[in-house]
Amino acid sequence: MDSYDLEKYFDLEEETGESNPDILINKKYPIEVKKDPTQSEYDRLLGQMIRHNKIFGSAIAVVASISSEDRFKKFQKLFIEVHTKLGMTAELIKNRYWSNLLPRVKRRPKKVVFPCTGLTQKLAKV
């Protein structure tokens, strides 16, 4: 995964530690990135988000290049439901294009689908 200029602004690690997130920023903001996930990948993502929450106290999921809007909406509903019931802090970000994903992580993402915690706002201020 190409990290562009993120390393200039953040302490950036990729797939590291006990929780093994795709990206770990400043040792406390885990980010999982999925490109056009299948149903089983959405299921796995939910488990990854719960694991990251237990270890870091929060998590961010970025889903890009979605081919099935219906599948994404069902996942979004389940994501909100599960995290709310468990009292966990998480955000789900929908990104249209894979190619501009990481520059959007560096800047504040334009479309936050599940802004329950303000994690991306905190990250943009770091």
Residue pairs with C-beta under 8 A, 6 or more apart in sequence:
1 14
1 22
1 23
1 33
1 102
2 102
3 12
3 14
3 23
3 102
4 102
4 103
4 106
5 106
6 12
6 23
6 25
6 102
6 105
6 106
9 106
9 126
10 25
10 26
10 126
11 25
11 26
11 27
12 23
12 24
12 25
13 23
13 24
13 27
14 22
14 23
14 24
15 21
15 22
16 24
17 24
17 55
18 55
19 30
19 51
19 52
19 55
19 56
21 30
21 31
21 32
21 48
21 52
21 59
22 31
22 32
22 33
23 30
23 31
23 33
23 105
24 30
24 31
25 31
25 123
25 126
26 126
28 56
28 57
28 58
29 56
29 58
29 60
29 119
29 122
29 123
30 52
30 55
30 56
30 58
30 59
30 60
31 59
31 60
31 61
31 62
31 105
32 45
32 48
32 49
32 52
32 59
32 60
32 61
32 62
33 62
33 64
33 101
34 41
34 42
34 45
34 61
34 62
34 63
34 64
35 64
35 65
35 98
36 64
36 65
36 66
36 67
37 45
37 63
37 71
37 75
39 71
42 71
42 75
45 61
45 63
45 75
46 75
46 78
46 79
46 82
48 59
49 59
49 61
49 79
49 83
49 88
49 90
50 82
50 86
50 88
52 58
52 59
53 59
53 83
53 86
53 88
53 89
53 90
57 89
58 88
58 89
58 90
58 117
58 119
59 88
59 89
59 90
59 91
60 90
60 91
60 93
60 119
60 120
60 123
61 79
61 90
61 91
61 92
61 93
62 93
62 95
62 101
62 105
62 109
63 72
63 75
63 92
63 93
63 94
63 95
64 94
64 95
64 96
64 97
64 98
64 101
65 95
65 96
65 97
65 98
66 72
66 94
66 96
72 94
76 92
76 113
76 114
79 90
79 92
79 114
80 92
80 114
80 116
82 88
83 89
83 90
83 116
84 116
89 116
89 117
89 119
90 114
90 116
90 117
90 119
91 112
91 113
91 114
91 115
91 116
91 117
91 119
91 120
92 113
92 114
93 109
93 111
93 112
93 113
93 114
93 120
94 111
94 113
95 101
95 104
95 109
95 111
104 110
107 124
108 120
108 121
108 123
108 124
109 120
112 120
